Amino acid sequence: MLKKTLELLFNIDRRWLFLLLALSIFIPIVRPLGLPNKNISADVRHVYEKMNSLPPGSFILLSLDYDPSTRPELHPQAMALVRQAFERNLRVGVVTFIPGSTGLIDEVFSTLSKQYNKVYGKDYVIFPYEPNIVAVLTQMASNLYGIYDKDKYGNEAASLPVMKGITNYKDMGLVVDVTGTSSIDIWVQYAGDKYNVPLAAGVTAISQPSYGPYLQTGQLKGLIGGMKGAADYETLLNAPGKGTSGIDALNLAHILVVVLIVFSNLGLFLVKYL
């Protein structure tokens, strides 16, 4: 009886397995399950703790330099960082050196500003896209209004309440570069090393190992790596989002594949020797 049952299962239409795998991926993406995440990266925790150590009203600068091609990994990181900043009542400034990121930045703030009742110009400001990152970082060392005299909507930047008391790097509590490019190297060279600006970063998983030396020397205060890093940050915030749902989907799919492999091999063994 068992042998016949196993033989029937081995002859099942493989499309049912494909459907089962698709569901194991689709369901967590639609509704994050929040599977236990007990292996939180120390580098991610350092970013979280650095943000938490800043007193309310401190100013942080986010350099959001990613486009739709790296959105799945980096957009959840940006969302988590802004969420924590708003929860901590930190003032947020945003710059970008990637033209494809402007719409993604608008999406982040249009979503979270409503959730936390934050007001543009008072709690956060978005500066226009600038193509020359070296020129911008050099100018911000002395007077950022020399290059960002207006925000992206044409308002006088210095007159905005969010920019009160902010002139250059020394007035910023933290700079975080979330990027799919090599802009972190430029931030370290032109801001971190020269002016002791506290820097942290968010990167794709494939580029994460490249920045280990910066962490070892303290040039980066912390690092969020890939979708796993975003999920770790969401866990620390107790706010499951796209990072958590992505990792849930990967975990469920892997578990399903392992179970099917084990079951198939065990079943074949039983069929052969029963």
C-alpha positions as CSV (number, residue, x, y, z in Angstrom):
1,M,0.0,0.0,0.0
2,L,2.8,2.4,0.9
3,K,4.7,1.5,-2.2
4,K,1.7,2.2,-4.4
5,T,1.1,5.5,-2.7
6,L,4.7,6.6,-3.2
7,E,4.6,5.6,-6.8
8,L,1.5,7.7,-7.4
9,L,3.2,10.7,-5.7
10,F,6.3,10.3,-8.0
11,N,4.0,10.4,-11.0
12,I,2.2,13.6,-10.0
13,D,2.1,16.3,-12.6
14,R,5.2,18.5,-11.9
15,R,3.1,21.6,-12.5
16,W,1.5,21.1,-9.1
17,L,5.0,21.4,-7.6
18,F,5.6,24.6,-9.6
19,L,2.4,26.0,-8.3
20,L,3.3,25.1,-4.7
21,L,6.7,26.8,-5.2
22,A,5.0,29.9,-6.7
23,L,2.6,30.1,-3.7
24,S,5.5,29.8,-1.2
25,I,7.1,32.8,-2.8
26,F,3.9,34.9,-3.6
27,I,2.2,34.7,-0.2
28,P,5.0,36.2,1.9
29,I,5.6,38.9,-0.6
30,V,1.9,39.9,-0.4
31,R,1.8,39.6,3.4
32,P,5.1,39.4,5.3
33,L,5.0,36.5,7.7
34,G,7.7,37.8,10.0
35,L,9.5,34.5,10.3
36,P,12.0,34.4,13.3
37,N,15.2,36.4,12.4
38,K,17.7,35.8,15.2
39,N,20.8,36.2,13.2
40,I,20.9,40.0,12.9
41,S,24.2,41.4,11.4
42,A,26.3,43.3,13.8
43,D,27.0,45.9,11.0
44,V,23.3,46.5,10.6
45,R,22.9,46.8,14.3
46,H,25.6,49.4,14.4
47,V,23.7,51.6,11.9
48,Y,20.5,51.2,14.0
49,E,22.3,52.0,17.2
50,K,24.0,55.0,15.8
51,M,20.7,56.5,14.6
52,N,19.2,55.7,18.0
53,S,22.0,57.5,19.8
54,L,21.2,60.8,18.1
55,P,19.1,63.2,20.2
56,P,15.7,64.3,18.7
57,G,16.0,67.2,16.4
58,S,19.4,66.1,15.0
59,F,20.0,66.4,11.3
60,I,20.9,63.4,9.2
61,L,21.7,63.4,5.5
62,L,20.6,60.5,3.3
63,S,22.3,60.0,-0.1
64,L,19.9,57.8,-2.0
65,D,21.7,56.6,-5.1
66,Y,19.8,53.7,-6.6
67,D,17.5,53.1,-9.5
68,P,14.8,50.5,-10.3
69,S,17.4,47.9,-11.2
70,T,18.5,47.7,-7.5
71,R,15.2,48.7,-6.0
72,P,14.4,45.2,-4.5
73,E,17.4,45.3,-2.2
74,L,17.9,49.0,-1.6
75,H,14.4,50.5,-1.4
76,P,13.5,48.6,1.7
77,Q,16.7,49.8,3.3
78,A,15.8,53.4,2.5
79,M,12.3,52.9,3.9
80,A,13.6,51.5,7.1
81,L,16.1,54.3,7.6
82,V,13.6,57.0,7.1
83,R,11.1,55.2,9.3
84,Q,13.6,55.1,12.1
85,A,14.5,58.8,11.6
86,F,10.8,59.8,11.7
87,E,10.2,57.7,14.8
88,R,13.1,59.4,16.5
89,N,12.0,62.8,15.4
90,L,15.2,63.4,13.5
91,R,15.4,66.0,10.7
92,V,16.2,64.4,7.3
93,G,17.9,65.9,4.3
94,V,18.1,63.9,1.0
95,V,20.5,64.2,-1.9
96,T,21.0,62.0,-4.9
97,F,23.5,61.6,-7.7
98,I,21.5,59.1,-9.7
99,P,18.7,60.5,-12.0
100,G,16.7,57.3,-11.8
101,S,16.3,57.6,-8.0
102,T,14.2,60.7,-7.9
103,G,10.9,58.9,-8.3
104,L,11.8,56.3,-5.7
105,I,12.7,59.0,-3.2
106,D,9.3,60.6,-3.7
107,E,7.7,57.3,-3.1
108,V,9.6,56.8,0.2
109,F,8.6,60.2,1.6
110,S,5.0,60.3,0.2
111,T,4.4,57.0,2.0
112,L,6.1,57.6,5.3
113,S,5.4,61.3,5.8
114,K,1.7,60.4,5.9
115,Q,2.2,57.6,8.4
116,Y,4.2,59.8,10.8
117,N,2.5,63.1,10.1
118,K,5.7,64.7,8.9
119,V,5.7,68.0,7.1
120,Y,7.9,68.8,4.1
121,G,10.2,71.7,4.9
122,K,9.9,71.3,8.6
123,D,10.8,67.6,9.2
124,Y,12.5,66.7,5.9
125,V,13.8,68.2,2.7
126,I,14.7,66.8,-0.7
127,F,17.4,68.4,-2.7
128,P,17.6,68.2,-6.5
129,Y,19.6,65.7,-8.5
130,E,23.2,66.7,-9.0
131,P,25.4,64.8,-11.5
132,N,28.9,65.8,-10.1
133,I,29.2,64.1,-6.7
134,V,32.8,65.3,-6.1
135,A,31.9,68.9,-6.6
136,V,28.9,68.5,-4.2
137,L,30.8,66.8,-1.4
138,T,33.6,69.4,-1.7
139,Q,31.2,72.3,-1.5
140,M,29.2,70.8,1.4
141,A,32.4,70.8,3.5
142,S,32.2,74.6,3.7
143,N,28.7,75.7,2.9
144,L,26.1,73.4,1.3
145,Y,24.0,76.3,0.2
146,G,26.7,77.1,-2.3
147,I,25.4,74.2,-4.4
148,Y,22.0,73.5,-2.8
149,D,20.6,77.0,-2.6
150,K,17.2,75.7,-3.5
151,D,15.4,72.5,-2.8
152,K,13.9,70.3,-5.6
153,Y,10.7,72.5,-5.5
154,G,12.5,75.8,-5.9
155,N,12.2,76.9,-2.3
156,E,15.1,78.8,-0.7
157,A,16.8,76.0,1.2
158,A,18.3,78.1,4.0
159,S,14.9,79.5,4.9
160,L,13.3,76.1,5.5
161,P,12.9,75.2,9.2
162,V,14.4,71.8,8.7
163,M,17.7,73.4,7.7
164,K,17.9,75.7,10.8
165,G,21.5,75.6,12.1
166,I,22.7,73.4,9.2
167,T,25.6,74.7,7.1
168,N,28.1,71.9,6.5
169,Y,29.2,68.5,7.7
170,K,29.9,69.5,11.2
171,D,26.2,70.2,11.8
172,M,25.1,66.7,10.7
173,G,24.7,63.8,13.1
174,L,25.1,61.1,10.5
175,V,25.4,60.6,6.7
176,V,24.1,57.4,5.2
177,D,24.7,56.5,1.5
178,V,22.3,53.9,0.2
179,T,23.7,53.0,-3.2
180,G,24.0,50.6,-6.0
181,T,27.1,52.4,-7.3
182,S,30.6,53.0,-6.0
183,S,29.7,56.3,-4.5
184,I,30.6,55.1,-1.0
185,D,34.3,55.3,-1.9
186,I,33.8,59.0,-2.8
187,W,31.9,59.7,0.4
188,V,34.7,58.2,2.4
189,Q,37.5,60.0,0.5
190,Y,35.9,63.5,0.4
191,A,33.8,63.6,3.5
192,G,34.6,60.9,6.0
193,D,38.4,60.9,5.9
194,K,38.9,64.6,5.4
195,Y,36.2,66.0,7.7
196,N,35.5,63.1,10.1
197,V,31.9,62.9,9.0
198,P,30.2,59.9,10.6
199,L,29.3,57.6,7.7
200,A,27.2,54.5,7.2
201,A,26.0,52.8,4.1
202,G,23.5,50.5,2.5
203,V,24.6,48.4,-0.5
204,T,23.5,45.4,-2.6
205,A,24.5,41.9,-1.3
206,I,27.0,41.3,-4.1
207,S,29.0,44.4,-3.3
208,Q,28.8,44.1,0.5
209,P,32.1,42.2,1.0
210,S,34.0,45.0,-0.8
211,Y,33.4,47.4,2.1
212,G,34.7,45.2,4.9
213,P,38.0,47.2,5.2
214,Y,36.0,50.4,5.7
215,L,34.2,48.7,8.6
216,Q,37.4,47.4,10.1
217,T,39.1,50.8,10.1
218,G,35.9,52.6,11.4
219,Q,35.6,54.7,8.2
220,L,32.1,53.3,8.1
221,K,30.1,53.2,11.3
222,G,27.9,50.4,9.9
223,L,26.7,48.7,6.8
224,I,23.3,47.4,5.6
225,G,23.8,44.6,3.0
226,G,21.2,43.5,0.5
227,M,17.7,42.3,1.3
228,K,18.9,40.4,4.3
229,G,20.2,43.6,5.8
230,A,16.9,45.4,5.1
231,A,15.1,42.5,6.8
232,D,17.5,42.8,9.8
233,Y,16.8,46.5,10.1
234,E,13.0,46.0,9.9
235,T,13.3,43.4,12.7
236,L,15.2,45.9,14.9
237,L,12.4,48.4,14.2
238,N,9.7,45.8,14.7
239,A,8.2,46.9,11.4
240,P,8.1,44.1,8.8
241,G,8.3,45.4,5.2
242,K,9.5,44.5,1.8
243,G,12.9,43.3,3.1
244,T,11.2,40.9,5.6
245,S,8.7,39.7,2.9
246,G,11.5,39.0,0.5
247,I,13.6,37.0,3.0
248,D,10.4,35.1,4.1
249,A,9.8,34.2,0.5
250,L,13.4,33.0,0.0
251,N,13.3,31.0,3.2
252,L,10.0,29.3,2.5
253,A,11.1,28.4,-1.1
254,H,14.4,27.0,0.2
255,I,12.6,25.0,2.9
256,L,10.1,23.6,0.3
257,V,12.9,22.6,-2.0
258,V,14.8,20.8,0.8
259,V,11.7,19.0,1.9
260,L,11.0,17.8,-1.6
261,I,14.5,16.6,-2.1
262,V,14.6,14.7,1.2
263,F,11.1,13.3,0.6
264,S,12.0,12.2,-3.0
265,N,15.2,10.4,-2.0
266,L,13.6,8.8,1.0
267,G,10.6,7.7,-1.1
268,L,12.8,6.2,-3.8
269,F,14.7,4.3,-1.1
270,L,11.5,2.9,0.3
271,V,10.1,2.0,-3.2
272,K,13.3,0.2,-4.1
273,Y,13.7,-1.9,-0.9
274,L,10.1,-2.5,0.2
